[in-house]
Amino acid sequence: MAQQHLDPTDPRSRHAGPAPTGDALAGYLRTQATEFLRALRLHRETGSGANGSEASAEAARALRRSARRISASLHTFQPLLDTDWCEGMRPELAWVSGTLAMEHAYTSRLERLLSALHRLSGSTAFPAQATEPAAGPRAGAQSGPTAAQERGNLTVGAAKAGALLDRQLTLARTRAHSTALQALGSSRFHAVADKVAVLASEVPLTTTAAATDLAPHAAAAEERLRDAVAALPLVTAGSPYNAAALTHGLSPDTVPHPQDAPWHQVRLLLRLHRYAREALSGPQGNAVVDLRLLSAGQALNRHRDASEAAAAAAQAARTPRIAPATAYALGVLHADQRHEVEAARFAFQQSWQKEAVSTR
């Protein structure tokens, strides 16, 4: 008899034994609350100087991870929890996670943009330069100097563009670091920490939660994700080099690309779905790792990073009285990051279309 392999998205493969109920949710929330308190203690012990130590940064990331999971569980399984308590905790946890994320976001954004500038201004010739000699001396004489001049402008402008981005994003990172320190020392954060400390020992479940199956609520989160993915232009994203991400690239509007918003929403819904799967596995965290969801989430993370990096390059290009070579380099950098957005969409489309194989 052929051996059956369960679909990783099948509820039967997520847990063994009886269906998880409110008790499993309570155990999961207590575990995440304990992780939050442990990370908070580590953050206080490691201290935080002007830039923060590596241990302090890791503690901040752990705080964000546990805060996201608690907040996501309160969103997905709210019918099993005290409504007023959930409505009061969710925005506070989102505030904690968002505030602590800003410093890391600015740091990684600067590294991404400087790395792209270094790559774009390297010694590698343009593809046109590699093919022009075969077109004859006359064609090379006409187009060769133009390509060399563009390379020279990019190289000269890249240094100034990098310095401009470094000033702007370093200042933003420093302000985000100060904001995070102020937030961690505020009475608002202490109130959140006190509530999480109570959560570590007492979860405010409803009277019927102990007998309520978690699977329908997790399935609803998955259905919301599938509906959001169905609304994405996956057919276009499935075509490499479709240039859809460059649409409205020259728009004077300073708001983020409106076409990116649905993809960002899918990223958040995918995270809710992943955390719901974790809650189904109970406090021991024995959830089956779905490589399809993992790769799709990584692609959406790259999409967000590239989108925000492109917006930062466009914002820097709006700086008054910058040199034309600097503006040109920032324009090339913006286009490069929008191409990265397009590549991330293609990677997500490829990952999502890989439906898990089941022999049920």
Secondary structure as UniProt FT lines:
FT   TURN            8..9
FT   HELIX           11..13
FT   HELIX           22..46
FT   HELIX           54..76
FT   HELIX           78..80
FT   HELIX           83..120
FT   HELIX           127..131
FT   HELIX           132..135
FT   HELIX           137..184
FT   HELIX           187..199
FT   TURN            200..201
FT   TURN            207..208
FT   HELIX           209..211
FT   HELIX           215..230
FT   HELIX           234..237
FT   TURN            240..241
FT   HELIX           244..246
FT   TURN            247..250
FT   HELIX           258..260
FT   HELIX           261..280
FT   TURN            281..285
FT   HELIX           291..317
FT   TURN            320..321
FT   HELIX           324..352
//
